């Protein structure tokens, strides 16, 4: 424990509370920028902070692309001034209509989602076309965690072709999450990721 971060009196703090030490946040952001080597390589996920204040600090550092998990987070990012937002989930059911409403409310935002299912792509395409909107869609790939995405290369190619053929959809590349890889040595991590 570092005594610089002791809070002498917590009796007035609501529980749970979130405490951010600005110098630690700034140091972590500078480290992140240094590791990335170029701010354009970053797309931090706001699920770790969900705060306009932190988003604005990131924007001031030139971090313009952001990732989120929910529409509430996407709206927070847009309200903070983010113009490039990636909601890293497939839209199903009422969330397809919600995407249309989001694009109507935030016309200056480039908005992206994932897909790994032909039926979802068709529903999203119909909704976007009917609203005269377009949405960026990244093909979600399964990199071995088996949580979401497509593992089969042929099926992935077929689904990506479907993205490219669908009106109202901008095929925008690939998405994968390899959170199952925890190797500490860079050579071991690189080998696991490449596999």
Backbone as CSV, one residue per row, in Angstrom:
resi,resn,N_x,N_y,N_z,CA_x,CA_y,CA_z,C_x,C_y,C_z
1,UNK,0.833,-1.188,0.000,0.000,0.000,0.000,0.880,1.254,0.000
2,UNK,0.444,2.220,-0.753,1.136,3.504,-0.832,0.337,4.502,0.006
3,UNK,0.936,5.015,1.053,0.225,5.896,1.981,-0.252,7.185,1.326
4,UNK,0.302,7.549,0.168,-0.171,8.758,-0.524,-1.641,8.634,-0.918
5,UNK,-2.130,7.411,-0.971,-3.503,7.201,-1.418,-4.439,6.787,-0.285
6,UNK,-3.981,6.949,0.943,-4.852,6.713,2.095,-5.889,7.829,2.169
7,UNK,-7.110,7.472,2.491,-8.164,8.458,2.711,-8.443,8.457,4.206
8,UNK,-8.164,9.586,4.846,-8.229,9.659,6.303,-9.639,9.438,6.843
9,UNK,-10.630,10.000,6.157,-11.990,9.909,6.681,-12.933,9.501,5.552
10,UNK,-13.448,8.309,5.644,-14.373,7.814,4.617,-15.825,7.839,5.093
11,UNK,-16.078,8.440,6.238,-17.411,8.379,6.840,-18.482,9.069,6.000
12,UNK,-18.120,10.009,5.146,-19.093,10.728,4.323,-19.158,10.181,2.895
13,UNK,-18.396,9.144,2.620,-18.380,8.581,1.270,-19.508,7.565,1.116
14,UNK,-20.263,7.695,0.048,-21.290,6.712,-0.242,-20.630,5.386,-0.583
15,UNK,-21.352,4.325,-0.365,-20.823,3.010,-0.689,-21.726,2.359,-1.724
16,UNK,-21.223,1.885,-2.830,-19.802,1.971,-3.196,-19.456,3.360,-3.722
17,UNK,-18.183,3.698,-3.652,-17.670,4.951,-4.193,-16.514,4.639,-5.126
18,UNK,-16.330,5.527,-6.069,-15.197,5.427,-6.980,-14.276,6.594,-6.685
19,UNK,-13.022,6.294,-6.414,-12.033,7.325,-6.135,-10.972,7.231,-7.223
20,UNK,-10.713,8.370,-7.849,-9.683,8.412,-8.888,-8.594,9.363,-8.433
21,UNK,-7.373,8.897,-8.474,-6.221,9.736,-8.169,-5.688,10.232,-9.503
22,UNK,-5.823,11.510,-9.755,-5.543,12.080,-11.069,-4.128,11.785,-11.545
23,UNK,-3.147,11.862,-10.646,-1.767,11.619,-11.076,-1.575,10.172,-11.532
24,UNK,-2.290,9.239,-10.912,-2.205,7.832,-11.326,-2.891,7.655,-12.689
25,UNK,-4.046,8.265,-12.842,-4.746,8.211,-14.125,-3.871,8.787,-15.229
26,UNK,-3.293,9.961,-14.991,-2.430,10.592,-16.003,-1.231,9.713,-16.334
27,UNK,-0.614,9.126,-15.315,0.540,8.250,-15.546,0.130,7.031,-16.366
28,UNK,-1.005,6.434,-16.022,-1.473,5.260,-16.775,-1.767,5.614,-18.234
29,UNK,-2.385,6.768,-18.466,-2.667,7.180,-19.841,-1.380,7.444,-20.615
30,UNK,-0.416,8.107,-19.988,0.881,8.341,-20.658,1.570,7.020,-20.976
31,UNK,1.499,6.063,-20.057,2.102,4.747,-20.300,1.407,4.049,-21.456
32,UNK,0.088,4.119,-21.483,-0.686,3.517,-22.565,-0.275,4.124,-23.913
33,UNK,-0.148,5.437,-23.966,0.262,6.112,-25.197,1.667,5.699,-25.608
34,UNK,2.551,5.569,-24.646,3.927,5.172,-24.936,3.984,3.753,-25.490
35,UNK,3.243,2.846,-24.875,3.234,1.450,-25.347,2.647,1.368,-26.750
36,UNK,1.588,2.116,-27.010,0.953,2.075,-28.330,1.851,2.674,-29.397
37,UNK,2.637,3.671,-29.032,3.534,4.284,-29.999,2.869,5.327,-30.882
38,UNK,1.561,5.276,-30.999,0.818,6.233,-31.822,-0.614,6.258,-31.313
39,UNK,-1.096,7.446,-31.033,-2.442,7.595,-30.477,-3.503,6.979,-31.386
40,UNK,-3.230,6.924,-32.683,-4.203,6.354,-33.627,-4.382,4.848,-33.438
41,UNK,-3.487,4.204,-32.708,-3.583,2.757,-32.470,-4.455,2.438,-31.255
42,UNK,-4.959,3.454,-30.582,-5.706,3.223,-29.342,-7.211,3.340,-29.556
43,UNK,-7.934,2.478,-28.872,-9.390,2.567,-28.756,-9.737,2.072,-27.352
44,UNK,-9.564,2.917,-26.329,-9.822,2.453,-24.966,-11.301,2.145,-24.741
45,UNK,-11.525,1.171,-23.895,-12.881,0.720,-23.562,-13.349,1.497,-22.339
46,UNK,-14.462,2.204,-22.465,-14.922,3.058,-21.357,-15.597,2.273,-20.247
47,UNK,-15.755,0.965,-20.399,-16.410,0.202,-19.333,-15.604,0.229,-18.040
48,UNK,-14.326,0.585,-18.142,-13.505,0.631,-16.933,-13.721,1.896,-16.130
49,UNK,-14.283,2.953,-16.768,-14.500,4.196,-16.017,-15.922,4.746,-16.153
50,UNK,-16.538,4.632,-17.324,-17.913,5.103,-17.562,-18.102,6.556,-17.146
51,UNK,-17.102,7.388,-17.380,-17.158,8.764,-16.890,-16.815,9.772,-17.981
52,UNK,-17.659,10.791,-18.083,-17.415,11.878,-19.025,-16.077,12.548,-18.742
53,UNK,-15.766,12.791,-17.476,-14.531,13.495,-17.113,-13.303,12.746,-17.631
54,UNK,-13.280,11.427,-17.480,-12.146,10.644,-17.963,-12.108,10.645,-19.490
55,UNK,-13.269,10.544,-20.112,-13.337,10.584,-21.570,-12.764,11.901,-22.092
56,UNK,-13.088,13.000,-21.439,-12.579,14.300,-21.889,-11.065,14.406,-21.705
57,UNK,-10.530,13.797,-20.670,-9.074,13.761,-20.491,-8.445,12.987,-21.649
58,UNK,-9.036,11.854,-22.008,-8.530,11.060,-23.126,-8.606,11.843,-24.434
59,UNK,-9.732,12.528,-24.663,-9.864,13.348,-25.874,-8.795,14.430,-25.917
60,UNK,-8.505,15.056,-24.787,-7.483,16.100,-24.743,-6.099,15.557,-25.085
61,UNK,-5.893,14.274,-24.848,-4.623,13.628,-25.203,-4.602,13.172,-26.660
62,UNK,-5.695,13.405,-27.380,-5.755,13.019,-28.789,-6.341,11.652,-29.029
63,UNK,-6.854,11.002,-27.991,-7.477,9.687,-28.139,-8.899,9.909,-28.635
64,UNK,-9.130,9.654,-29.908,-10.408,10.005,-30.527,-11.316,8.816,-30.772
65,UNK,-10.760,7.602,-30.748,-11.561,6.397,-30.986,-11.814,5.713,-29.644
66,UNK,-13.081,5.358,-29.399,-13.442,4.774,-28.116,-14.337,3.557,-28.312
67,UNK,-14.299,2.653,-27.334,-15.053,1.409,-27.366,-15.971,1.372,-26.153
68,UNK,-17.121,0.719,-26.319,-18.061,0.615,-25.199,-18.811,-0.710,-25.285
69,UNK,-19.585,-0.986,-24.220,-20.316,-2.247,-24.139,-21.819,-2.059,-24.152
70,UNK,-22.296,-0.828,-23.922,-23.740,-0.598,-23.828,-24.093,0.696,-24.550
71,UNK,-25.385,0.852,-24.848,-25.834,2.102,-25.437,-25.695,3.259,-24.458
72,UNK,-25.871,3.012,-23.174,-25.683,4.081,-22.182,-24.248,4.597,-22.240
73,UNK,-23.294,3.693,-22.370,-21.896,4.112,-22.499,-21.671,4.845,-23.817
74,UNK,-22.269,4.360,-24.902,-22.134,5.026,-26.206,-22.664,6.453,-26.133
75,UNK,-23.796,6.636,-25.474,-24.375,7.976,-25.337,-23.485,8.868,-24.475
76,UNK,-22.926,8.326,-23.408,-22.010,9.097,-22.577,-20.820,9.554,-23.412
77,UNK,-20.253,8.648,-24.220,-19.112,9.003,-25.063,-19.491,10.094,-26.061
78,UNK,-20.628,9.934,-26.720,-21.067,10.925,-27.711,-21.310,12.279,-27.047
79,UNK,-21.950,12.272,-25.892,-22.198,13.525,-25.179,-20.900,14.202,-24.747
80,UNK,-19.849,13.409,-24.524,-18.545,13.952,-24.138,-17.781,14.519,-25.332
81,UNK,-18.259,14.211,-26.542,-17.603,14.747,-27.734,-16.891,13.727,-28.597
82,UNK,-16.990,12.449,-28.273,-16.347,11.412,-29.077,-17.097,11.272,-30.399
83,UNK,-16.354,11.203,-31.499,-16.960,11.119,-32.832,-16.755,9.754,-33.489
84,UNK,-16.047,8.840,-32.829,-15.775,7.500,-33.369,-16.013,6.507,-32.235
85,UNK,-17.176,5.826,-32.282,-17.592,4.962,-31.175,-17.869,3.557,-31.690
86,UNK,-17.288,2.592,-31.013,-17.471,1.179,-31.343,-18.163,0.490,-30.180
87,UNK,-19.403,0.043,-30.384,-20.136,-0.748,-29.400,-19.846,-2.205,-29.738
88,UNK,-19.093,-2.863,-28.882,-18.504,-4.155,-29.216,-19.435,-5.332,-28.954
89,UNK,-20.640,-5.239,-29.495,-21.589,-6.350,-29.384,-22.440,-6.419,-30.636
90,UNK,-22.957,-7.624,-30.889,-23.940,-7.796,-31.953,-25.257,-7.194,-31.496
91,UNK,-25.920,-6.494,-32.399,-27.213,-5.912,-32.066,-28.305,-6.901,-32.437
92,UNK,-29.162,-7.194,-31.472,-30.296,-8.088,-31.713,-31.547,-7.459,-31.108
93,UNK,-32.692,-7.899,-31.593,-33.966,-7.453,-31.043,-34.090,-5.941,-31.031
94,UNK,-34.555,-5.379,-29.903,-34.802,-3.945,-29.833,-33.550,-3.084,-29.975
95,UNK,-32.368,-3.672,-29.804,-31.146,-2.876,-29.936,-30.889,-2.433,-31.375
96,UNK,-31.493,-3.107,-32.338,-31.358,-2.658,-33.725,-32.071,-1.317,-33.889
97,UNK,-33.290,-1.206,-33.387,-34.008,0.074,-33.440,-33.282,1.125,-32.610
98,UNK,-32.669,0.699,-31.533,-31.928,1.629,-30.688,-30.732,2.215,-31.434
99,UNK,-30.113,1.407,-32.297,-28.991,1.906,-33.102,-29.459,2.986,-34.067
100,UNK,-30.625,2.782,-34.663,-31.180,3.799,-35.561,-31.391,5.092,-34.785
101,UNK,-31.976,5.011,-33.606,-32.222,6.208,-32.787,-30.910,6.876,-32.388
102,UNK,-29.897,6.067,-32.075,-28.592,6.616,-31.717,-28.020,7.415,-32.888
103,UNK,-28.074,6.838,-34.084,-27.549,7.527,-35.260,-28.334,8.798,-35.575
104,UNK,-29.629,8.789,-35.314,-30.439,9.990,-35.515,-30.062,11.080,-34.505
105,UNK,-29.825,10.675,-33.272,-29.495,11.637,-32.217,-28.078,12.183,-32.366
106,UNK,-27.146,11.350,-32.867,-25.739,11.731,-32.973,-25.259,11.574,-34.425
107,UNK,-25.742,12.425,-35.333,-25.398,12.239,-36.749,-23.919,12.444,-37.067
108,UNK,-23.176,13.139,-36.214,-21.757,13.379,-36.479,-20.862,12.235,-35.999
109,UNK,-21.445,11.238,-35.345,-20.660,10.126,-34.797,-20.560,8.994,-35.812
110,UNK,-19.331,8.520,-36.026,-19.151,7.270,-36.770,-19.390,6.158,-35.764
111,UNK,-20.378,5.323,-36.047,-20.803,4.315,-35.076,-20.583,2.929,-35.662
112,UNK,-19.987,2.052,-34.860,-19.646,0.707,-35.292,-20.175,-0.316,-34.292
113,UNK,-20.517,-1.495,-34.794,-20.921,-2.624,-33.969,-20.271,-3.885,-34.543
114,UNK,-20.508,-5.023,-33.897,-20.000,-6.292,-34.422,-21.140,-7.133,-34.969
115,UNK,-20.770,-8.142,-35.730,-21.733,-9.126,-36.230,-21.014,-10.451,-36.419
116,UNK,-21.758,-11.531,-36.198,-21.250,-12.866,-36.515,-22.389,-13.782,-36.964
117,UNK,-23.498,-13.152,-37.386,-24.693,-13.918,-37.705,-25.410,-13.300,-38.908
118,UNK,-25.729,-14.128,-39.886,-26.363,-13.666,-41.121,-27.739,-13.039,-40.853
119,UNK,-28.561,-13.645,-39.998,-29.900,-13.113,-39.731,-29.820,-11.728,-39.091
120,UNK,-28.905,-11.556,-38.161,-28.731,-10.248,-37.518,-28.310,-9.204,-38.540
121,UNK,-27.421,-9.567,-39.443,-26.964,-8.640,-40.482,-28.139,-8.224,-41.366
122,UNK,-28.982,-9.175,-41.724,-30.134,-8.857,-42.572,-31.105,-7.928,-41.863
123,UNK,-31.367,-8.177,-40.590,-32.268,-7.310,-39.820,-31.676,-5.904,-39.679
124,UNK,-30.392,-5.838,-39.398,-29.725,-4.541,-39.252,-29.734,-3.777,-40.576
125,UNK,-29.483,-4.476,-41.656,-29.497,-3.859,-42.982,-30.871,-3.281,-43.306
126,UNK,-31.924,-4.055,-43.053,-33.285,-3.562,-43.313,-33.602,-2.312,-42.500
127,UNK,-33.224,-2.322,-41.227,-33.507,-1.179,-40.355,-32.731,0.058,-40.796
128,UNK,-31.474,-0.111,-41.147,-30.663,1.026,-41.574,-31.174,1.574,-42.905
129,UNK,-31.507,0.695,-43.819,-32.013,1.119,-45.124,-33.328,1.868,-44.974
130,UNK,-34.227,1.351,-44.140,-35.522,2.001,-43.928,-35.355,3.391,-43.319
131,UNK,-34.318,3.572,-42.507,-34.074,4.857,-41.848,-33.144,5.758,-42.659
132,UNK,-32.686,5.253,-43.813,-31.736,5.999,-44.648,-30.450,6.317,-43.873
133,UNK,-29.975,5.319,-43.143,-28.760,5.449,-42.335,-27.778,4.354,-42.753
134,UNK,-26.549,4.472,-42.261,-25.585,3.392,-42.426,-24.812,3.228,-41.130
135,UNK,-24.331,2.031,-40.928,-23.611,1.704,-39.702,-22.400,0.853,-40.065
136,UNK,-21.289,1.110,-39.408,-20.095,0.301,-39.601,-20.224,-1.001,-38.825
137,UNK,-19.863,-2.101,-39.478,-19.961,-3.405,-38.821,-18.639,-4.141,-38.971
138,UNK,-18.107,-4.586,-37.836,-16.895,-5.393,-37.813,-17.289,-6.850,-37.625
139,UNK,-16.688,-7.723,-38.388,-16.937,-9.156,-38.232,-16.264,-9.627,-36.951
140,UNK,-17.031,-10.247,-36.071,-16.520,-10.730,-34.795,-15.932,-12.116,-34.987
141,UNK,-14.654,-12.256,-34.658,-13.947,-13.527,-34.813,-13.693,-14.159,-33.448
142,UNK,-13.794,-15.462,-33.390,-13.486,-16.210,-32.168,-12.012,-16.565,-32.206
143,UNK,-11.254,-15.975,-31.298,-9.806,-16.211,-31.282,-9.404,-17.284,-30.274
144,UNK,-10.364,-18.080,-29.851,-10.039,-19.181,-28.953,-10.700,-19.096,-27.600
145,UNK,-11.363,-18.002,-27.293,-12.037,-17.894,-26.007,-13.424,-18.541,-26.057
146,UNK,-13.966,-18.679,-27.254,-15.259,-19.333,-27.491,-16.412,-18.628,-26.768
147,UNK,-16.315,-17.303,-26.698,-17.371,-16.519,-26.070,-18.292,-15.928,-27.135
148,UNK,-17.697,-15.328,-28.138,-18.447,-14.775,-29.260,-17.613,-14.947,-30.519
149,UNK,-18.242,-14.723,-31.655,-17.499,-14.689,-32.900,-17.473,-15.997,-33.659
150,UNK,-16.858,-15.923,-34.815,-16.780,-17.039,-35.749,-15.362,-17.591,-35.737
151,UNK,-15.230,-18.903,-35.583,-13.918,-19.542,-35.599,-13.584,-20.101,-36.981
152,UNK,-14.586,-20.522,-37.722,-14.370,-21.165,-39.023,-14.037,-20.123,-40.097
153,UNK,-12.867,-20.216,-40.731,-12.469,-19.218,-41.729,-13.426,-19.112,-42.922
154,UNK,-13.947,-20.235,-43.416,-14.853,-20.181,-44.562,-16.158,-19.484,-44.196
155,UNK,-16.689,-19.824,-43.031,-17.918,-19.159,-42.578,-17.669,-17.669,-42.366
156,UNK,-16.514,-17.324,-41.819,-16.173,-15.912,-41.615,-16.134,-15.179,-42.953
157,UNK,-15.532,-15.792,-43.964,-15.472,-15.168,-45.295,-16.877,-14.989,-45.865
158,UNK,-17.721,-15.996,-45.702,-19.099,-15.905,-46.197,-19.870,-14.773,-45.505
159,UNK,-19.738,-14.684,-44.188,-20.450,-13.646,-43.440,-19.913,-12.266,-43.812
160,UNK,-18.595,-12.157,-44.011,-18.042,-10.855,-44.380,-18.541,-10.426,-45.767
161,UNK,-18.641,-11.394,-46.676,-19.216,-11.079,-47.990,-20.640,-10.555,-47.826
162,UNK,-21.389,-11.151,-46.925,-22.759,-10.704,-46.670,-22.764,-9.263,-46.154
163,UNK,-21.816,-8.927,-45.282,-21.688,-7.544,-44.823,-21.475,-6.597,-45.999
164,UNK,-20.564,-6.990,-46.890,-20.218,-6.142,-48.033,-21.385,-5.958,-48.992
165,UNK,-22.287,-6.928,-49.032,-23.422,-6.874,-49.969,-24.654,-6.200,-49.366
166,UNK,-24.634,-5.895,-48.096,-25.830,-5.429,-47.391,-25.944,-3.911,-47.399
167,UNK,-27.049,-3.388,-47.959,-27.245,-1.942,-47.923,-27.393,-1.450,-46.493
168,UNK,-26.895,-0.243,-46.252,-26.978,0.346,-44.923,-25.875,-0.116,-43.993
169,UNK,-25.016,-0.997,-44.480,-23.917,-1.522,-43.664,-22.591,-1.201,-44.344
170,UNK,-21.659,-0.667,-43.560,-20.300,-0.421,-44.030,-19.399,-1.505,-43.435
171,UNK,-18.936,-2.462,-44.244,-18.018,-3.464,-43.689,-16.749,-2.750,-43.210
172,UNK,-16.402,-2.969,-41.942,-15.373,-2.129,-41.315,-14.221,-2.912,-40.712
173,UNK,-14.029,-4.142,-41.155,-12.889,-4.904,-40.661,-13.299,-6.013,-39.714
174,UNK,-12.391,-6.301,-38.793,-12.561,-7.454,-37.912,-12.427,-7.038,-36.455
175,UNK,-13.084,-7.811,-35.598,-12.961,-7.607,-34.161,-12.692,-8.958,-33.523
176,UNK,-11.772,-8.973,-32.583,-11.571,-10.181,-31.785,-11.086,-9.779,-30.409
177,UNK,-11.391,-10.610,-29.475,-10.948,-10.395,-28.106,-10.225,-11.652,-27.660
178,UNK,-8.950,-11.501,-27.353,-8.160,-12.670,-26.958,-7.796,-12.600,-25.473
179,UNK,-8.822,-12.360,-24.668,-8.629,-12.215,-23.232,-8.192,-13.481,-22.522
180,UNK,-8.185,-14.605,-23.249,-7.714,-15.840,-22.639,-6.185,-15.890,-22.577
181,UNK,-5.514,-14.961,-23.246,-4.049,-14.947,-23.280,-3.503,-14.067,-22.165
182,UNK,-2.756,-14.686,-21.263,-2.208,-13.957,-20.119,-0.707,-14.158,-19.979
183,UNK,-0.053,-14.551,-21.030,1.391,-14.815,-20.966,2.136,-13.523,-20.629
184,UNK,3.105,-13.622,-19.732,3.847,-12.433,-19.304,4.994,-12.115,-20.251
185,UNK,5.564,-13.114,-20.874,6.677,-12.890,-21.794,6.136,-12.555,-23.183
186,UNK,6.696,-11.513,-23.796,6.166,-11.051,-25.074,6.255,-12.121,-26.155
187,UNK,7.296,-12.909,-26.177,7.418,-13.960,-27.198,6.306,-15.014,-27.016
188,UNK,6.036,-15.384,-25.773,4.966,-16.366,-25.513,3.603,-15.776,-25.860
189,UNK,3.392,-14.515,-25.506,2.116,-13.860,-25.817,1.942,-13.748,-27.325
190,UNK,2.998,-13.351,-28.028,2.927,-13.228,-29.490,2.590,-14.566,-30.120
191,UNK,3.217,-15.631,-29.666,2.927,-16.967,-30.224,1.469,-17.365,-29.964
192,UNK,0.962,-17.071,-28.786,-0.423,-17.417,-28.455,-1.400,-16.602,-29.306
193,UNK,-1.130,-15.327,-29.474,-2.005,-14.478,-30.274,-1.980,-14.916,-31.733
194,UNK,-0.819,-15.187,-32.255,-0.724,-15.602,-33.660,-1.395,-16.931,-33.897
195,UNK,-1.380,-17.818,-32.921,-2.079,-19.111,-33.066,-3.567,-18.879,-33.225
